Amino acid sequence: MAKEISIRRPHKLGLDAAMEKARVLLSELATQYGCEYRWTDNEVSVRHRVTGITGQALVSENDIKVYVDLNFFQRVLKGVIESEINKVLDSALA
């Protein structure tokens, strides 16, 4: 499956503060959208229970990178998903 969405968002929070924000945010989003997730160090893997859409986020000292895998049929949702991710990141990193 190809990485259909790739977003890099710079921040000035430092690693610890960015990780804390990411953990809280992901917990809230998982409840809201019905996702499963698993952290390994500063990387999280996410899977939407209903659609099977998967993704990863990598939190570093200076940025957060988000990748989402979409299959052929899910590509029609690319714009909606990408827009929502950008809104969430804008809000969380403001």
MIDOSE-1310 file (N, C-alpha, C; in nm, 2 decimals, decimal comma, always signed):
residues 94
make	+0,08/-0,12/+0,00/+0,00/+0,00/+0,00/+0,09/+0,12/+0,00; +0,06/+0,22/-0,09/+0,14/+0,34/-0,10/+0,11/+0,44/+0,01; +0,20/+0,52/+0,05/+0,18/+0,63/+0,14/+0,11/+0,74/+0,06; -0,02/+0,75/+0,07/-0,09/+0,85/-0,01/-0,09/+0,99/+0,05
isir	-0,07/+1,00/+0,18/-0,07/+1,13/+0,25/+0,06/+1,14/+0,32; +0,13/+1,25/+0,31/+0,26/+1,27/+0,38/+0,26/+1,42/+0,42; +0,26/+1,44/+0,55/+0,26/+1,58/+0,60/+0,37/+1,60/+0,70; +0,44/+1,71/+0,69/+0,55/+1,74/+0,78/+0,51/+1,88/+0,84
rphk	+0,51/+1,88/+0,98/+0,47/+2,00/+1,04/+0,58/+2,04/+1,14; +0,66/+2,15/+1,11/+0,76/+2,20/+1,21/+0,70/+2,25/+1,34; +0,77/+2,24/+1,45/+0,73/+2,30/+1,57/+0,85/+2,34/+1,65; +0,83/+2,41/+1,76/+0,93/+2,46/+1,84/+0,91/+2,42/+1,99
lgld	+0,84/+2,30/+2,00/+0,81/+2,26/+2,14/+0,92/+2,18/+2,20; +1,01/+2,12/+2,13/+1,10/+2,03/+2,18/+1,04/+1,89/+2,19; +1,12/+1,79/+2,20/+1,07/+1,65/+2,19/+0,97/+1,61/+2,30; +1,01/+1,64/+2,43/+0,92/+1,60/+2,54/+0,78/+1,67/+2,53
aame	+0,78/+1,80/+2,51/+0,65/+1,87/+2,50/+0,57/+1,82/+2,38; +0,63/+1,80/+2,27/+0,56/+1,75/+2,15/+0,51/+1,61/+2,17; +0,59/+1,53/+2,24/+0,54/+1,39/+2,26/+0,42/+1,39/+2,36; +0,42/+1,48/+2,46/+0,30/+1,49/+2,55/+0,18/+1,53/+2,47
karv	+0,19/+1,64/+2,39/+0,08/+1,68/+2,31/+0,03/+1,57/+2,22; +0,12/+1,50/+2,16/+0,08/+1,40/+2,06/+0,01/+1,29/+2,13; +0,06/+1,25/+2,25/-0,01/+1,14/+2,32/-0,15/+1,17/+2,36; -0,17/+1,29/+2,42/-0,30/+1,34/+2,46/-0,39/+1,35/+2,34
llse	-0,34/+1,41/+2,23/-0,42/+1,43/+2,11/-0,46/+1,30/+2,05; -0,37/+1,20/+2,04/-0,40/+1,08/+1,98/-0,50/+1,00/+2,06; -0,50/+1,01/+2,19/-0,59/+0,94/+2,28/-0,73/+1,00/+2,25; -0,74/+1,13/+2,24/-0,87/+1,19/+2,21/-0,92/+1,15/+2,07
latq	-0,84/+1,16/+1,97/-0,88/+1,13/+1,84/-0,92/+0,98/+1,82; -0,85/+0,89/+1,89/-0,88/+0,75/+1,89/-1,02/+0,72/+1,94; -1,06/+0,79/+2,05/-1,19/+0,78/+2,10/-1,29/+0,84/+2,00; -1,26/+0,96/+1,95/-1,36/+1,03/+1,86/-1,38/+0,95/+1,73
ygce	-1,27/+0,90/+1,67/-1,28/+0,84/+1,54/-1,28/+0,68/+1,54; -1,27/+0,62/+1,65/-1,26/+0,47/+1,66/-1,14/+0,41/+1,60; -1,02/+0,46/+1,65/-0,89/+0,41/+1,60/-0,82/+0,33/+1,71; -0,74/+0,24/+1,66/-0,65/+0,17/+1,75/-0,51/+0,23/+1,72
yrwt	-0,42/+0,24/+1,83/-0,29/+0,29/+1,80/-0,19/+0,22/+1,90; -0,06/+0,23/+1,86/+0,04/+0,17/+1,94/+0,17/+0,26/+1,92; +0,22/+0,30/+2,04/+0,34/+0,38/+2,04/+0,46/+0,29/+2,05; +0,57/+0,32/+1,98/+0,70/+0,26/+1,99/+0,80/+0,38/+1,99
dnev	+0,85/+0,41/+2,11/+0,94/+0,52/+2,13/+0,86/+0,65/+2,08; +0,91/+0,72/+1,98/+0,85/+0,84/+1,94/+0,77/+0,83/+1,81; +0,73/+0,70/+1,78/+0,66/+0,68/+1,66/+0,53/+0,60/+1,70; +0,42/+0,64/+1,63/+0,29/+0,58/+1,66/+0,23/+0,52/+1,53
svrh	+0,18/+0,40/+1,54/+0,10/+0,34/+1,43/-0,04/+0,35/+1,46; -0,13/+0,38/+1,36/-0,27/+0,40/+1,39/-0,35/+0,32/+1,28; -0,46/+0,27/+1,32/-0,55/+0,19/+1,23/-0,69/+0,23/+1,27; -0,77/+0,27/+1,16/-0,91/+0,30/+1,18/-0,98/+0,17/+1,18
rvtg	-1,06/+0,14/+1,28/-1,12/+0,01/+1,30/-1,22/-0,03/+1,18; -1,29/+0,07/+1,13/-1,40/+0,04/+1,04/-1,34/+0,04/+0,89; -1,27/+0,14/+0,85/-1,22/+0,15/+0,72/-1,09/+0,07/+0,69; -1,01/+0,04/+0,80/-0,88/-0,02/+0,78/-0,77/+0,07/+0,74
itgq	-0,80/+0,20/+0,73/-0,70/+0,30/+0,69/-0,59/+0,30/+0,80; -0,47/+0,30/+0,76/-0,36/+0,29/+0,85/-0,27/+0,41/+0,83; -0,19/+0,45/+0,93/-0,10/+0,56/+0,92/+0,00/+0,55/+1,03; +0,10/+0,64/+1,02/+0,21/+0,65/+1,12/+0,23/+0,80/+1,15
alvs	+0,28/+0,83/+1,26/+0,33/+0,96/+1,30/+0,46/+0,95/+1,37; +0,55/+1,03/+1,33/+0,68/+1,03/+1,39/+0,71/+1,17/+1,45; +0,73/+1,17/+1,59/+0,75/+1,30/+1,66/+0,90/+1,32/+1,68; +0,95/+1,43/+1,64/+1,09/+1,46/+1,67/+1,10/+1,60/+1,74
endi	+1,22/+1,63/+1,77/+1,25/+1,76/+1,84/+1,20/+1,88/+1,77; +1,20/+1,87/+1,63/+1,17/+1,99/+1,55/+1,04/+1,98/+1,47; +0,99/+1,86/+1,45/+0,87/+1,84/+1,36/+0,79/+1,72/+1,40; +0,68/+1,71/+1,33/+0,59/+1,59/+1,34/+0,56/+1,55/+1,20
kvyv	+0,59/+1,43/+1,16/+0,56/+1,38/+1,03/+0,45/+1,28/+1,04; +0,35/+1,29/+0,95/+0,23/+1,21/+0,95/+0,22/+1,14/+0,81; +0,20/+1,01/+0,81/+0,19/+0,94/+0,68/+0,06/+0,86/+0,69; -0,02/+0,86/+0,59/-0,14/+0,78/+0,58/-0,14/+0,69/+0,46
dlnf	-0,17/+0,56/+0,48/-0,18/+0,47/+0,37/-0,33/+0,45/+0,33; -0,35/+0,47/+0,20/-0,49/+0,45/+0,14/-0,48/+0,35/+0,03; -0,59/+0,27/+0,02/-0,59/+0,18/-0,09/-0,67/+0,25/-0,20; -0,68/+0,18/-0,31/-0,74/+0,24/-0,43/-0,88/+0,31/-0,40
fqrv	-0,96/+0,24/-0,33/-1,10/+0,28/-0,31/-1,10/+0,40/-0,21; -1,00/+0,40/-0,12/-1,00/+0,50/-0,01/-0,94/+0,64/-0,06; -0,88/+0,63/-0,18/-0,82/+0,76/-0,23/-0,92/+0,87/-0,25; -1,05/+0,84/-0,27/-1,15/+0,94/-0,28/-1,16/+1,03/-0,16
lkgv	-1,12/+0,97/-0,04/-1,12/+1,04/+0,09/-1,00/+1,12/+0,12; -0,90/+1,12/+0,03/-0,77/+1,18/+0,05/-0,78/+1,32/+0,10; -0,85/+1,40/+0,02/-0,86/+1,55/+0,05/-0,92/+1,57/+0,19; -1,03/+1,50/+0,22/-1,10/+1,51/+0,35/-1,00/+1,48/+0,46
iese	-0,94/+1,36/+0,45/-0,85/+1,31/+0,56/-0,73/+1,41/+0,57; -0,67/+1,45/+0,46/-0,56/+1,54/+0,47/-0,60/+1,68/+0,53; -0,71/+1,73/+0,50/-0,76/+1,85/+0,55/-0,78/+1,84/+0,70; -0,84/+1,73/+0,75/-0,87/+1,71/+0,89/-0,74/+1,70/+0,97
inkv	-0,64/+1,63/+0,91/-0,51/+1,61/+0,98/-0,44/+1,75/+0,99; -0,45/+1,83/+0,89/-0,39/+1,96/+0,89/-0,46/+2,05/+1,00; -0,59/+2,04/+1,01/-0,66/+2,12/+1,11/-0,62/+2,08/+1,25; -0,62/+1,95/+1,27/-0,58/+1,90/+1,40/-0,44/+1,94/+1,44
ldsa	-0,35/+1,93/+1,35/-0,21/+1,97/+1,38/-0,20/+2,12/+1,40; -0,27/+2,20/+1,32/-0,26/+2,34/+1,34/-0,31/+2,38/+1,49; -0,42/+2,31/+1,53/-0,48/+2,34/+1,66/-0,38/+2,29/+1,77; -0,33/+2,17/+1,75/-0,25/+2,11/+1,86/-0,11/+2,18/+1,88
la	-0,06/+2,23/+1,77/+0,07/+2,29/+1,77/+0,07/+2,44/+1,78; -0,05/+2,50/+1,80/-0,06/+2,65/+1,80/+0,00/+2,70/+1,93
